[in-house]
Amino acid sequence: MSAAASASEGPRILLLGADGQVGWELRRALLPLGQLCALGRSQIDLADLPALRTALDTQRPQILVNAAAYTAVDRAEAERERAMRINAEVPALLADYAAANGIVLVHYSTDYVFDGTKSAPYVETDAPNPRSAYGHSKLEGERAIMASGCQHWIFRTSWVYAARGGNFAKTMLKLAHEREQLRVVADQFGAPTSAELLADITLLALHRARQDDTFAESASGLYHLTAAGHTSWHGYARFVLQKAAERGVALRCAPENVQPIASTDYPLPAPRPNNSRLDCSRLQSLLKIILPPWEVQVQRMVDEVVQAG
């Protein structure tokens, strides 16, 4: 089984989902922490639970980081069993292993565990009420981890993107090259959050926990983690095109030609939360950090995409 390894000192870290947007950034961020084994789709099929158990027994990690997930939100409506296997049964297996071996598990969840009807940002203690198969599967994963009794960090996030891989921002740039006008949903709100930010905060949390056992035990739990501020998909799209235009990118669709539409005008198999805003004050207070405005890292991502051509 192939793997990417780091320095010979420090704890053994097993990263699952290494070729996804978050996993790719974690491959960079976790290297200073210890000996990293990073497994992607070509190394392991997470739907094969016996293979996953074998990988755990072989690698004998001291830190488990699960960046793998079934994220095809609309397809999950038709593939509920597979979504539940990867998003719920896999975290349950990892959590049981972590509990049995006294190690920490890091896991990433989603705003889709909420129905999006709250008028204010969601806090960790708000009651989940997922409306989609994807949301249900991610919620079951959270619950399995918390029920296991293992030491854990569960980071709920939203609207994840990176310069690498596919995402909403890159789709908007592509379409703006092809069309003179775009129609984008304007009644769903959240915080675009970079995979880079998720990876860096993960490193910070794990580093703090390794320095202080008391902190590690008391900090174990569920946290909201997004960039600061919020926007709509429409506002997000216009911001991306504006920053690209400022960099000299020739677009057929100018930012002002992105037209706002309602969610009902763009029906999809899986319902989306209208309110995906997450209150991150608990994590900021714990780690003594200030999360950056969403605009800062989105602009950096646009710069990278433009430079890459």
C-alpha positions as CSV (number, residue, x, y, z in Angstrom):
1,M,0.0,0.0,0.0
2,S,1.6,3.2,-1.1
3,A,1.7,6.3,1.1
4,A,3.3,9.7,1.4
5,A,5.5,9.9,4.5
6,S,7.1,12.8,6.3
7,A,9.9,13.1,8.9
8,S,10.8,10.0,11.0
9,E,9.9,11.7,14.3
10,G,6.6,12.6,15.9
11,P,3.3,10.7,16.0
12,R,2.1,8.4,13.2
13,I,-0.8,10.2,11.4
14,L,-3.2,8.5,9.0
15,L,-5.0,10.8,6.6
16,L,-7.9,9.5,4.6
17,G,-9.3,11.4,1.6
18,A,-5.9,12.7,0.7
19,D,-6.8,13.6,-2.9
20,G,-9.8,15.7,-2.1
21,Q,-9.6,19.5,-1.7
22,V,-9.3,19.4,2.1
23,G,-7.1,16.3,2.0
24,W,-4.7,17.9,-0.4
25,E,-4.2,20.9,1.9
26,L,-3.9,18.6,4.9
27,R,-1.1,16.7,3.2
28,R,0.8,20.0,3.4
29,A,-0.4,21.2,6.8
30,L,0.2,18.0,8.8
31,L,3.7,17.3,7.6
32,P,5.4,19.3,10.5
33,L,3.3,17.4,13.1
34,G,4.7,13.9,12.6
35,Q,4.9,10.8,10.3
36,L,2.2,11.2,7.7
37,C,0.6,8.4,5.8
38,A,-1.8,9.9,3.2
39,L,-4.3,7.6,1.5
40,G,-6.5,8.6,-1.4
41,R,-9.0,6.7,-3.7
42,S,-6.3,4.9,-5.5
43,Q,-4.9,3.4,-2.3
44,I,-8.1,2.5,-0.5
45,D,-11.9,2.1,-1.3
46,L,-13.6,3.5,1.9
47,A,-16.7,1.6,1.0
48,D,-14.8,-1.5,1.7
49,L,-14.8,-1.6,5.5
50,P,-12.7,-4.7,5.9
51,A,-10.0,-3.0,3.8
52,L,-10.2,0.0,6.0
53,R,-9.8,-2.1,9.1
54,T,-6.7,-3.7,7.5
55,A,-5.2,-0.3,6.8
56,L,-5.7,0.8,10.4
57,D,-4.1,-2.4,11.7
58,T,-1.2,-2.0,9.3
59,Q,-0.5,1.7,9.9
60,R,-1.3,1.8,13.6
61,P,-1.8,5.6,13.6
62,Q,-1.6,7.7,16.7
63,I,-3.7,10.4,15.1
64,L,-6.6,9.8,12.6
65,V,-7.7,12.5,10.2
66,N,-10.7,11.7,8.1
67,A,-11.1,14.1,5.2
68,A,-12.9,11.6,3.0
69,A,-16.6,11.9,2.4
70,Y,-19.3,11.2,-0.1
71,T,-20.0,14.8,-1.3
72,A,-22.1,14.3,-4.4
73,V,-25.1,16.0,-2.7
74,D,-27.7,15.4,-5.4
75,R,-26.5,11.9,-6.4
76,A,-26.8,10.9,-2.7
77,E,-30.6,11.1,-3.0
78,A,-30.4,8.0,-5.3
79,E,-27.3,6.5,-3.7
80,R,-28.4,6.7,0.0
81,E,-26.8,3.4,1.0
82,R,-23.3,4.4,-0.4
83,A,-23.6,7.9,1.1
84,M,-24.4,6.3,4.5
85,R,-21.6,3.8,4.2
86,I,-18.9,6.5,3.6
87,N,-20.3,9.3,5.7
88,A,-21.6,7.4,8.7
89,E,-20.3,3.8,8.8
90,V,-16.7,4.8,8.0
91,P,-16.6,7.5,10.8
92,A,-18.2,5.0,13.2
93,L,-15.4,2.4,12.4
94,L,-12.7,5.1,12.8
95,A,-14.2,6.3,16.1
96,D,-14.4,2.8,17.5
97,Y,-10.7,2.3,16.6
98,A,-9.7,5.6,18.1
99,A,-11.6,4.8,21.3
100,A,-10.1,1.4,21.6
101,N,-6.6,2.7,21.0
102,G,-6.7,5.9,23.0
103,I,-6.0,8.2,20.0
104,V,-7.6,11.3,18.5
105,L,-9.9,11.4,15.5
106,V,-10.4,14.5,13.4
107,H,-13.5,14.6,11.2
108,Y,-15.2,17.2,8.9
109,S,-18.9,17.7,8.8
110,T,-21.3,20.2,7.1
111,D,-23.9,22.9,7.4
112,Y,-26.3,20.4,5.7
113,V,-27.1,18.9,9.1
114,F,-29.3,21.9,9.6
115,D,-32.5,22.7,7.7
116,G,-31.5,26.3,7.1
117,T,-34.6,27.9,8.5
118,K,-32.9,29.7,11.5
119,S,-32.7,33.5,11.0
120,A,-29.3,33.8,12.8
121,P,-26.0,31.8,12.5
122,Y,-26.2,28.3,13.8
123,V,-24.4,27.4,17.0
124,E,-23.1,23.9,17.9
125,T,-26.0,23.3,20.3
126,D,-28.7,24.0,17.8
127,A,-30.8,20.9,17.0
128,P,-29.9,19.4,13.6
129,N,-32.6,18.8,11.1
130,P,-31.2,17.7,7.8
131,R,-33.4,17.8,4.7
132,S,-31.2,15.8,2.3
133,A,-29.8,12.2,2.2
134,Y,-26.3,13.8,2.3
135,G,-27.1,15.8,5.4
136,H,-28.6,12.8,7.1
137,S,-25.5,10.7,6.4
138,K,-23.2,13.4,7.7
139,L,-25.2,13.8,10.9
140,E,-25.1,10.1,11.5
141,G,-21.3,10.2,11.2
142,E,-21.2,13.0,13.8
143,R,-23.4,11.0,16.2
144,A,-21.3,7.9,15.8
145,I,-18.1,9.7,16.7
146,M,-19.6,11.4,19.7
147,A,-21.2,8.1,20.9
148,S,-17.9,6.2,20.7
149,G,-16.3,8.1,23.6
150,C,-13.1,8.7,21.6
151,Q,-11.2,11.9,21.8
152,H,-12.2,13.9,18.7
153,W,-12.4,17.2,16.8
154,I,-15.4,17.4,14.6
155,F,-15.3,20.6,12.4
156,R,-18.6,21.6,10.7
157,T,-17.9,23.8,7.8
158,S,-19.6,25.2,4.6
159,W,-19.1,26.1,1.0
160,V,-15.6,24.6,0.8
161,Y,-13.3,25.5,-2.1
162,A,-9.6,25.4,-3.2
163,A,-7.6,26.4,-6.2
164,R,-7.1,22.7,-6.9
165,G,-10.1,20.6,-7.9
166,G,-13.6,21.6,-8.9
167,N,-15.8,24.1,-7.1
168,F,-18.4,26.8,-7.5
169,A,-15.9,29.7,-8.0
170,K,-14.0,27.9,-10.7
171,T,-17.3,26.9,-12.4
172,M,-18.4,30.6,-12.4
173,L,-15.1,31.6,-14.0
174,K,-15.5,29.0,-16.7
175,L,-19.1,29.9,-17.5
176,A,-18.2,33.6,-17.5
177,H,-15.8,32.9,-20.4
178,E,-18.6,31.2,-22.3
179,R,-21.8,33.3,-21.6
180,E,-22.8,36.9,-21.5
181,Q,-25.1,36.5,-18.6
182,L,-25.3,34.1,-15.6
183,R,-28.2,33.4,-13.3
184,V,-27.2,32.5,-9.7
185,V,-29.2,31.8,-6.6
186,A,-29.4,34.8,-4.3
187,D,-31.5,33.5,-1.3
188,Q,-29.0,31.0,0.2
189,F,-26.4,32.4,2.5
190,G,-23.1,31.1,3.9
191,A,-19.4,31.7,4.2
192,P,-17.1,30.4,1.4
193,T,-14.4,28.6,3.3
194,S,-11.0,27.6,1.9
195,A,-9.6,24.1,2.3
196,E,-6.3,25.8,3.2
197,L,-8.0,27.4,6.3
198,L,-9.5,24.1,7.4
199,A,-6.1,22.4,7.1
200,D,-4.3,25.2,9.0
201,I,-6.8,25.2,11.9
202,T,-6.6,21.5,12.1
203,L,-2.9,21.7,12.5
204,L,-3.2,24.3,15.2
205,A,-5.8,22.3,17.1
206,L,-3.7,19.1,17.0
207,H,-0.5,21.0,17.9
208,R,-2.2,22.6,21.0
209,A,-3.6,19.2,22.0
210,R,-0.2,17.5,21.8
211,Q,1.4,20.2,23.9
212,D,-1.3,19.9,26.7
213,D,-3.1,16.7,27.7
214,T,-5.5,18.6,29.8
215,F,-6.4,20.9,26.9
216,A,-6.8,17.9,24.6
217,E,-9.3,16.2,26.9
218,S,-11.3,19.3,27.6
219,A,-11.3,20.5,24.0
220,S,-12.6,17.2,22.5
221,G,-15.8,18.0,20.8
222,L,-17.8,19.5,17.9
223,Y,-16.9,23.0,16.5
224,H,-18.1,25.2,13.7
225,L,-15.3,26.4,11.4
226,T,-15.8,28.7,8.5
227,A,-14.3,31.9,7.2
228,A,-15.8,35.1,8.8
229,G,-18.7,37.0,7.3
230,H,-21.2,35.7,4.8
231,T,-22.6,36.2,1.3
232,S,-25.1,34.6,-1.1
233,W,-24.1,32.4,-4.0
234,H,-25.0,35.4,-6.2
235,G,-22.7,37.7,-4.2
236,Y,-20.0,35.1,-4.2
237,A,-20.2,34.7,-8.0
238,R,-20.0,38.5,-8.6
239,F,-17.1,38.8,-6.2
240,V,-15.1,36.1,-8.0
241,L,-15.8,37.7,-11.4
242,Q,-14.9,41.1,-10.2
243,K,-11.5,40.0,-8.8
244,A,-10.8,38.1,-12.0
245,A,-11.6,41.2,-14.1
246,E,-9.4,43.3,-11.9
247,R,-6.6,40.9,-12.7
248,G,-7.1,41.5,-16.4
249,V,-9.1,38.4,-17.3
250,A,-11.3,38.9,-20.3
251,L,-14.8,37.7,-19.4
252,R,-17.9,37.6,-21.7
253,C,-20.0,38.0,-18.6
254,A,-19.2,41.1,-16.6
255,P,-19.9,40.9,-12.8
256,E,-22.9,43.2,-13.1
257,N,-24.4,40.7,-15.6
258,V,-24.7,38.0,-12.9
259,Q,-28.5,38.0,-12.3
260,P,-30.0,37.0,-8.9
261,I,-32.6,34.2,-8.9
262,A,-34.6,32.4,-6.2
263,S,-33.8,28.8,-5.2
264,T,-37.2,27.8,-6.6
265,D,-36.0,28.9,-10.0
266,Y,-33.1,26.4,-9.9
267,P,-34.6,23.2,-8.5
268,L,-32.2,20.4,-7.6
269,P,-32.7,16.8,-6.3
270,A,-31.4,17.6,-2.9
271,P,-32.7,20.7,-1.0
272,R,-30.1,23.2,0.2
273,P,-30.2,25.1,3.5
274,N,-31.1,28.7,2.8
275,N,-29.1,29.7,5.9
276,S,-25.7,28.0,6.1
277,R,-24.2,30.6,8.4
278,L,-22.3,29.0,11.3
279,D,-21.3,30.8,14.5
280,C,-17.6,30.0,15.1
281,S,-17.1,32.0,18.3
282,R,-16.6,28.8,20.4
283,L,-13.6,27.7,18.3
284,Q,-12.2,31.2,18.1
285,S,-12.3,31.5,21.9
286,L,-10.8,28.1,22.5
287,L,-7.9,28.5,20.1
288,K,-7.5,32.3,20.7
289,I,-7.7,33.0,17.0
290,I,-9.6,35.4,14.6
291,L,-10.9,33.7,11.5
292,P,-10.3,35.7,8.3
293,P,-13.1,37.3,6.2
294,W,-14.2,35.0,3.4
295,E,-13.2,37.6,0.8
296,V,-9.5,37.4,1.7
297,Q,-8.9,33.8,0.8
298,V,-11.3,33.8,-2.1
299,Q,-9.3,36.6,-3.7
300,R,-6.1,34.5,-3.1
301,M,-7.8,31.5,-4.8
302,V,-8.8,33.6,-7.8
303,D,-5.2,34.9,-8.0
304,E,-3.9,31.4,-8.1
305,V,-6.4,30.2,-10.7
306,V,-5.6,33.2,-12.9
307,Q,-1.9,32.7,-12.6
308,A,-2.2,29.1,-13.5
309,G,-4.0,30.1,-16.7
